[in-house]
Amino acid sequence: MGTLHVGRISRIDLPDPVLAHVHAVVIAKLRVHEPVLVCWIAPDGRRDEVLVHPAMSIVVRYDVDDGLALDRAWLERLMRSANGVGGLRLTAEAIAEMAALGARAPESDAAAPAG
């Protein structure tokens, strides 16, 4: 389980394969100086949201030492979400599906899950 720290007050614990995808999308948005709204369900059951912008510090800590394979279909799905009005939504279902990516060999052009 890795951790994404945004600024000084927001912390999101995510399975490493999920964190790798979220990290890639957030960095892609910040590289073009676009803020991104990130939404997730906190461990206490509350929905948390943070608007990540280029002036914020981002710290990503992975439990694994080596690089994680990224699934293009999931990156595209997350980027569409990040570009939408609701922002990058990390639902329990999406997190479970992306976490499963780490349990199987990466596929070069895997189809995006329905949703």
C-alpha positions in Angstrom: 0.0 0.0 0.0 1.6 3.3 -1.1 0.7 6.8 -0.1 0.1 10.0 -2.0 0.7 13.1 0.1 -0.8 16.3 -1.3 0.3 19.5 0.4 0.6 19.2 4.2 -2.8 17.9 5.1 -4.1 15.4 2.5 -3.0 11.8 2.5 -4.4 9.0 0.2 -3.4 5.4 0.9 -3.7 3.3 -2.3 -2.5 0.0 -3.5 0.8 0.5 -5.4 -0.7 -0.3 -8.9 -3.5 2.2 -8.3 -1.1 4.8 -6.9 1.1 4.5 -10.0 -1.8 5.3 -12.3 -3.1 8.2 -10.2 0.5 9.5 -9.9 0.9 9.5 -13.7 -2.4 11.3 -14.3 -1.8 14.0 -11.6 1.8 14.6 -12.9 0.5 14.8 -16.5 -2.0 17.5 -15.4 0.5 19.4 -13.4 3.1 19.4 -16.2 0.7 21.5 -18.3 -0.1 23.7 -15.3 -3.6 22.4 -14.9 -5.1 21.8 -11.5 -6.9 18.5 -10.9 -9.6 17.7 -8.4 -9.0 14.3 -6.7 -11.9 12.6 -4.9 -11.8 9.4 -2.7 -13.5 7.7 0.2 -11.5 8.1 3.4 -11.0 5.1 5.8 -13.6 6.7 8.1 -16.2 6.5 5.2 -16.2 10.2 4.4 -15.7 11.4 0.9 -12.6 13.6 0.7 -11.7 16.0 -2.2 -8.5 18.0 -2.8 -7.8 20.4 -5.6 -4.2 19.7 -6.6 -2.5 22.6 -8.3 1.1 23.1 -9.5 2.1 25.1 -6.5 1.4 22.2 -4.1 4.0 19.7 -3.0 3.4 16.1 -4.0 5.1 13.2 -2.3 4.5 9.7 -3.5 5.7 6.7 -1.5 5.5 3.2 -2.9 5.9 0.0 -1.0 7.6 -1.7 -3.9 11.1 -0.8 -5.1 10.8 -1.5 -8.8 8.7 0.2 -11.4 5.1 -0.7 -11.9 3.6 -1.4 -15.3 0.9 1.1 -16.4 -2.2 0.1 -18.3 -2.9 2.5 -21.1 -6.7 1.9 -21.0 -6.8 2.8 -17.3 -4.6 5.8 -17.8 -7.0 7.1 -20.5 -10.0 6.3 -18.3 -8.5 8.2 -15.4 -7.4 11.1 -17.6 -11.0 11.5 -18.9 -12.2 11.5 -15.4 -9.6 14.1 -14.3 -10.6 16.3 -17.2 -14.3 16.2 -16.3 -16.3 18.4 -14.0 -16.2 15.8 -11.1 -12.5 15.4 -11.3 -10.4 12.3 -10.7 -12.8 10.0 -8.8 -11.2 7.1 -7.0 -14.2 4.9 -6.3 -13.9 1.6 -4.4 -14.7 -0.3 -7.6 -12.1 1.5 -9.7 -9.5 1.0 -7.0 -10.2 -2.7 -6.8 -10.0 -3.1 -10.6 -6.8 -1.2 -10.9 -5.3 -3.1 -7.9 -6.0 -6.3 -9.7 -3.6 -5.1 -12.5 -0.7 -5.7 -10.2 -1.8 -9.3 -9.8 -1.5 -10.1 -13.5 0.9 -9.5 -16.3 0.4 -6.2 -18.1 -1.3 -6.2 -21.4 -0.2 -3.8 -24.1 -3.6 -2.7 -25.4 -6.1 -4.0 -22.8 -9.6 -2.8 -23.3 -10.9 -0.3 -20.7 -13.4 -1.8 -18.2 -17.0 -0.7 -18.7 -18.0 2.3 -16.7 
